[in-house]
Amino acid sequence: MADKTETDRGIRHEARVSAPGLRDWFVREVLPLEAALMQFLRRSSRSNAEADDLRQEVYVRVCEAARHEIPIPARPFVFAVARNLLIDRARREQIISIEAVADLGTLDIVADEPEPDRTVIARQELRRLQMALDHLPARCRQAVTLRKIEGLSYREIADRMGIAEDTVSKHLREGMSILTDALHGEPREERGRS
Amino acid sequence: MTSAHENRADMRAQAVNARAAFWLERQERGQWSAQDQIEFDSWLDETFAHQTAYWRLAEAWSRADRLRVLGSTDDSIAESASRWPQGLRIAAVLGIAAVIGIGALRYFQVTRTETYATPIGAREFLTLADGSQIALNTNTSIRITADQRKVWLDRGEAYFQIKHDVRHPFVVAIGENRVTDLGTSFLIRRDPGRIEVALLQGAARFGSKDDAHEADSLLLKPGDEVTATAESMSVARKAVKDLADKLGWRHGVLVFKHSTLAAAAAEFNRYNREQLVVGDAQTANLTISGTFPANDLSPFTEVVQSVFRLRVAKVGNEVVLARH
């Protein structure tokens, strides 16, 4: 199978990967691919929620493999996993949309894109973070700002905003989720703010 | 495990993410009991879906700390956001951006004969089984043997920090030339028709055979810099500190000390697709000192523009520096 050589080429054998090692690798090598991965998965999904489910499944499969041997480089491996997942799904559902077929063909182009340099990534990230912050619901943004930028305690945030500490918690949970999608994936305006 | 996930409501990504956010926020709040830790650990251990959801959330939340560098206050966020893409504000955070870049570098184990290559503007850090390290600069290609004691530098520049092993000397081949480690940190740059070897620590031999003998090789000491072409070879003795400036790229920066603009431009052009062009001979001979991000021309061009009152013109893929 064509996928196999593609993934094998990148894999090197190593002792079983430790849990912290796996997390480090995932954060350093896999998460930066999320924007490209989501772009690919969303084209093959009927909804954002479905793309999120697919992303979760890709990450599960990637980590199950990486637990035994870290695939190097990560990028072709992650995209091969995504492609196989879509093929599995198409087989299971006995349907395959024309778009999905077209996407499978262009996947290699996506996977071979040169990575933008790290400085550019860092700048984009800061910009993206700030845009994401701007798009948070007002109260949620205020809570996140007071926590992350002003460094206030929950008590101080609650006092400043005139709300209960549990409500601060609620705002921060929401802020975490939205910032996570914005930072790792792409800004998704259509996703709504709830 | 995998297909079952997709059909269970509590394994939908949205539900998993909400649960991960619940845990992360509890930790953020700080009211965290031993019982919480037990429940959290067992939730985390259930599936990689939980782990990866938590990891991506925790990573984003911790990266959001970087917002603090912008120094925005509650009221000024919207304003600074609109200002953000332009002006010196970006230059001001570039130092931070460079540090973030370091965090994104790759460290991994080399365990098979393999080629490692970096594209323009990238860098890569390899760790060998014995702990020796090799840093690859922009546009560089090396091959490493399975026993990890021989490397071919086929193109570009690499910095070697080698754990010395008397019985298994570490050899770097650069075309017909060889550098044999004697307990060393050294930098090798290979350009077409030209090789530079700079020794920063320890000792090494420079010669033409894998098995270095004293008679036909040159013993390098810290500060030695060999320049070899097809026709000639020379050794200069420099301060180790000056040689260390050549290693700025490992941190994403270029360090210039009284460099001509022509030389500085040539350095930048190794790291960027956008190419600096010096428009006239007089401009080319202006000298500059300073530390600049390697992957971004604008801080450099802003400085030369204001200091030398040069004209900076973007023409397609080129940035032309010239007198008014």
Contacts between the chains, C-beta under 8 A, distances in Angstrom:
chain1	res1	chain2	res2	distance
A	12	B	109	7.4
A	12	B	110	7.7
A	12	B	111	5.1
A	12	B	112	5.2
A	12	B	114	7.5
A	13	B	111	6.3
A	13	B	112	7.5
A	14	B	109	5.8
A	14	B	111	6.1
A	23	B	51	7.5
A	23	B	55	5.6
A	26	B	52	6.5
A	26	B	55	5.8
A	27	B	55	6.0
A	27	B	56	7.9
A	27	B	59	5.0
A	28	B	104	6.7
A	28	B	106	6.7
A	29	B	106	6.8
A	31	B	55	7.7
A	31	B	56	5.9
A	31	B	59	6.1
A	32	B	104	6.9
A	34	B	56	7.5
A	49	B	12	7.1
A	49	B	13	7.2
A	49	B	14	6.0
A	52	B	13	3.8
A	52	B	14	6.5
A	52	B	17	7.6
A	53	B	6	6.2
A	53	B	12	5.9
A	53	B	13	4.8
A	55	B	13	6.7
A	56	B	5	7.5
A	56	B	13	4.2
A	56	B	16	6.5
A	56	B	49	5.3
A	56	B	52	7.0
A	56	B	53	6.9
A	57	B	2	6.1
A	57	B	5	6.5
A	57	B	6	6.8
A	57	B	49	7.9
A	59	B	48	6.6
A	59	B	49	7.3
A	59	B	52	3.9
A	60	B	1	7.7
A	60	B	2	6.2
A	60	B	5	7.2
A	60	B	47	6.8
A	60	B	48	4.4
A	60	B	49	5.2
A	60	B	52	6.9
A	61	B	2	6.6
A	63	B	48	4.1
A	63	B	51	7.0
A	63	B	52	6.2
A	64	B	48	6.2
A	70	B	108	6.8
A	72	B	108	5.7
A	92	B	3	7.5
A	114	B	119	5.4
A	115	B	119	7.6
A	115	B	122	6.9
A	117	B	101	8.0
A	117	B	121	4.1
A	117	B	122	6.7
A	117	B	271	7.9
A	117	B	295	4.2
A	118	B	100	7.6
A	118	B	101	3.5
A	118	B	104	5.2
A	118	B	105	7.6
A	118	B	122	7.7
A	118	B	252	6.7
A	118	B	295	6.9
A	119	B	94	7.3
A	119	B	97	5.3
A	119	B	98	6.3
A	119	B	101	5.5
A	119	B	252	6.4
A	119	B	293	5.6
A	119	B	294	8.0
A	119	B	295	4.2
A	119	B	296	5.3
A	120	B	295	6.9
A	120	B	296	7.7
A	121	B	101	7.4
A	121	B	104	6.8
A	122	B	96	7.7
A	122	B	97	3.8
A	122	B	98	7.6
A	122	B	100	4.0
A	122	B	101	5.5
A	122	B	104	7.7
A	123	B	90	6.6
A	123	B	93	7.8
A	123	B	94	7.9
A	123	B	97	5.4
A	125	B	63	7.0
A	125	B	66	7.7
A	125	B	100	7.3
A	126	B	66	6.1
A	126	B	67	7.7
A	126	B	69	7.9
A	126	B	70	7.4
A	126	B	93	6.5
A	126	B	97	7.2
A	127	B	84	6.1
A	127	B	85	6.9
A	129	B	63	7.2
A	129	B	64	6.0
A	129	B	66	6.8
A	129	B	67	5.7
A	130	B	67	6.7
A	130	B	70	7.0
A	130	B	72	7.9
A	130	B	77	7.2
A	130	B	80	7.4
A	130	B	81	5.0
A	130	B	84	6.2
A	131	B	81	6.7
A	133	B	67	6.7
A	133	B	77	6.2
A	133	B	81	7.7
A	134	B	77	6.8
A	134	B	78	6.2
A	134	B	81	5.2
A	141	B	77	7.5
A	142	B	74	6.5
A	144	B	64	7.6
A	145	B	72	7.5
A	145	B	74	5.3
A	145	B	77	6.2
A	146	B	74	6.5
A	147	B	28	7.7
A	148	B	64	5.3
A	148	B	65	6.4
A	148	B	67	5.6
A	148	B	68	6.6
A	149	B	67	5.5
A	149	B	68	5.4
A	149	B	70	7.8
A	149	B	71	8.0
A	149	B	72	5.7
A	149	B	73	7.1
A	149	B	74	7.7
A	149	B	77	7.8
A	150	B	73	7.1
A	150	B	74	6.8
A	151	B	68	7.4
A	154	B	29	5.8
A	165	B	29	7.9
A	169	B	25	5.5
A	169	B	29	6.2
A	172	B	25	5.3
A	172	B	28	6.4
A	173	B	18	7.7
A	173	B	21	4.4
A	173	B	22	6.5
A	173	B	24	7.9
A	173	B	25	4.6
A	174	B	21	7.9
A	176	B	21	4.9
A	176	B	24	6.0
A	176	B	25	6.5
A	176	B	57	5.7
A	176	B	60	7.2
A	176	B	61	5.2
A	177	B	17	5.9
A	177	B	18	7.3
A	177	B	21	5.2
A	177	B	57	7.3
A	179	B	60	5.3
A	179	B	61	6.9
A	179	B	64	5.5
A	180	B	17	7.7
A	180	B	56	5.8
A	180	B	57	4.9
A	180	B	60	3.9
A	180	B	61	7.3
A	183	B	60	4.4
A	183	B	63	6.2
A	183	B	64	7.4
A	184	B	56	5.7
A	184	B	59	7.7
A	184	B	60	6.1
